[in-house]
Amino acid sequence: MSRFLEERYQKLTPYTPGEQPKVKDLIKLNTNESPYPPGPKTLAAVTDPDLAAGLRRYNDPEAGRLRDLLAARYGVSRENVYVSNGSDDILNFSFQAFGGDGVLFPAISYGFYQVFADLHQRDYVKVPLRADLTIDPRDYMDKGRLVVLANPNAPTGRTLSLPEIEEILRHNEDHVVLIDEAYVDFGGASSVPLTKEYPNLLVTMTFSKSRSLAGARLGFAIGDRGLIQDLERLKYATNPYNVNSLTQAAGAAALAEEDYYQANCRRIMKTRERTAAALKEMGFQVVPSQANFLFVRTDRMAGGDLYQALRDRKILVRHFDQEEIRDYNRITIGTDQEMDALIQAVGEILAGKEA
């Protein structure tokens, strides 16, 4: 860090993204990417010669076609849809735009929430989870702050019901409630229908997980027209061309082959349940998950030791060195073959076999 950086940024602890190693034959189960490739229409869209030729021109700053397709998919109007360079950018703008009175989010959740709060110098409160790693909705009522909740939550995979979210909305009429639905397509219930009743609700989603486009960086938000206009105001004050032409084309094509991606979600959910059952048979505590990952621990081995032992076998999972969850590892659901390899490796590790 240079001496020219402002002091407030010198104190900032940046977010640590999941490791992206370039290791041959690595089974990568650490960043909740899809194990399946983009669909054929999506791949055709980004290799279209006409699209490539048009890259000399700026992309559509309004992302009109993509927003129209998203609006049709989720039963809203274009004015209720905002698209961005990944949903992280929407979270960033939301902390900036709506967090002036402070922010409230779970103590165990997506690590970027605290980073954005620190970046924008927002007073924040991290609310502990219950002993079973669930969120108590009463902790988020009448607090006079921006409420940010991942649903399903990460890294636990647990969910709040729509009636619970609606109760939170009713008790925060004067503040925005942001529901981060990055993993909703793996068994959760979306809050999008509630946006028609509650002008303080903003729902964010991403193409990174269920639509196999993590590398394309595409996220979107659905909410009241006024909230979308607020995000647009910040976008046009920052980067009007925030979603490039290739990504817009990929997103539009992905929406045209929803059946392909929904089938992949069902495959992942089936593999998730099979993997959870196998780990339970081995004595693991497996947190019930509605996401494309499992959060697990065993009394037979420290979480960090299991993480390292799996890494030694070229299987990469995610371990968080946070006191409350240090015994756990988060395991992304891969293909059936990858999960079979994981189960075999875990068995060998617990049996004391060398890698």
Buried (B, 14 or more C-beta within 10 A) or exposed (E): EEEEEEEEEEEEEEBEEBEEEEEEEEBBBBBBBBBBEBBEBBEEBBEEEEBEEEEEEEBBBEBEBBBBBBBEEBEBEBBBBBBBBBBBBBBBBBBBBBBBBBBBBBEBBBBBBBBBBBBBEBEBBBBEBEEEBBBBBEBBBEBEBBBBBBBBBBBBBBBBEBEBBBBBBBBBEEBBBBBBBBBBBBBBBBBBBBBEEBBBBBBBBBBBBBBBBBEBBBBBBBBBEEBBEBBBEBBEEEEEEBBBBBBBBBBBBBBBBEEBBEEBBEBBBEBBBBBBEBBEEBEBEBBBBBBBBBBBBBEEBBBBEBBEBBBEBBBBBBBBEEEEBEBBBBBBBBBBEBBBBBBEBBEBBBEEEEE
